[in-house]
């Protein structure tokens, strides 16, 4: 039986490569939507909804606005943000 030893550096390099591939997939998805991005970053969502960073954090914590965390960045589906805009601020 042969064992391969993985070092911490190997895992960190793998993480870097994986995150870069995920970012490239997101870019390809967003570029194929005729100008409408499928995924938005936090600052884009805050601008679109005209809310503060704290309000956006509360929307995440309460589960009102679903998100994905990739690396250190939060991503939100454009369709979920549009639903927020149609339904008001989610407080009733």
C-alpha positions as CSV (number, residue, x, y, z in Angstrom):
1,X,0.0,0.0,0.0
2,X,1.4,3.4,-1.0
3,X,0.7,6.5,1.0
4,X,1.1,10.1,-0.3
5,X,1.8,12.7,2.3
6,X,0.0,16.0,2.0
7,X,1.5,19.0,3.6
8,X,-0.3,22.1,4.8
9,X,1.2,24.0,1.9
10,X,-0.3,21.3,-0.5
11,X,-3.8,21.9,0.9
12,X,-3.4,25.7,0.8
13,X,-2.4,25.5,-2.9
14,X,-5.3,23.2,-3.6
15,X,-7.6,25.7,-1.9
16,X,-6.2,28.5,-4.1
17,X,-6.7,26.6,-7.3
18,X,-10.2,25.5,-6.3
19,X,-11.3,29.0,-5.4
20,X,-9.9,30.3,-8.7
21,X,-11.8,27.7,-10.7
22,X,-15.0,28.6,-8.8
23,X,-14.5,32.3,-9.6
24,X,-13.9,31.5,-13.3
25,X,-17.2,29.5,-13.4
26,X,-19.1,32.4,-11.8
27,X,-17.6,34.8,-14.3
28,X,-18.6,32.5,-17.2
29,X,-22.2,32.2,-15.8
30,X,-22.5,36.0,-15.4
31,X,-21.1,36.8,-18.8
32,X,-23.7,34.6,-20.5
33,X,-26.7,36.5,-19.1
34,X,-26.8,39.4,-21.6
35,X,-25.7,42.0,-19.1
36,X,-27.8,40.7,-16.1
37,X,-25.5,39.0,-13.6
38,X,-26.8,35.9,-12.0
39,X,-24.6,36.3,-8.9
40,X,-24.0,39.7,-7.1
41,X,-21.4,40.6,-4.5
42,X,-22.4,42.3,-1.2
43,X,-21.6,45.8,-2.3
44,X,-23.8,45.4,-5.5
45,X,-26.7,44.1,-3.4
46,X,-26.4,46.9,-0.9
47,X,-26.4,49.4,-3.7
48,X,-29.4,47.8,-5.4
49,X,-31.4,47.6,-2.2
50,X,-30.1,50.9,-0.8
51,X,-29.2,49.2,2.5
52,X,-26.3,49.3,5.0
53,X,-23.8,46.5,5.5
54,X,-25.4,45.8,8.9
55,X,-28.9,45.5,7.3
56,X,-27.5,43.1,4.7
57,X,-25.9,41.0,7.5
58,X,-29.2,40.8,9.3
59,X,-30.9,39.6,6.1
60,X,-28.3,36.9,5.9
61,X,-28.5,35.9,9.6
62,X,-32.3,35.7,9.5
63,X,-32.3,33.7,6.3
64,X,-34.4,36.3,4.4
65,X,-31.7,36.7,1.7
66,X,-29.9,33.4,0.8
67,X,-26.2,33.6,-0.1
68,X,-23.2,31.6,-0.9
69,X,-19.8,32.2,0.7
70,X,-16.8,31.5,-1.6
71,X,-13.5,32.2,0.0
72,X,-14.1,35.4,1.9
73,X,-16.7,36.8,-0.4
74,X,-20.5,36.6,-0.2
75,X,-22.5,36.0,-3.4
76,X,-26.3,36.5,-3.8
77,X,-28.5,35.3,-6.6
78,X,-29.8,38.2,-8.6
79,X,-33.2,36.6,-8.7
80,X,-33.3,36.5,-4.9
81,X,-32.4,40.2,-4.7
82,X,-35.1,41.0,-7.2
83,X,-37.6,39.1,-5.0
84,X,-36.5,41.3,-2.1
85,X,-37.1,44.4,-4.1
86,X,-40.6,43.2,-5.1
87,X,-41.6,42.2,-1.6
88,X,-40.3,45.2,0.3
89,X,-37.7,45.0,3.0
90,X,-38.8,41.6,4.3
91,X,-40.1,43.0,7.6
92,X,-43.7,42.3,7.0
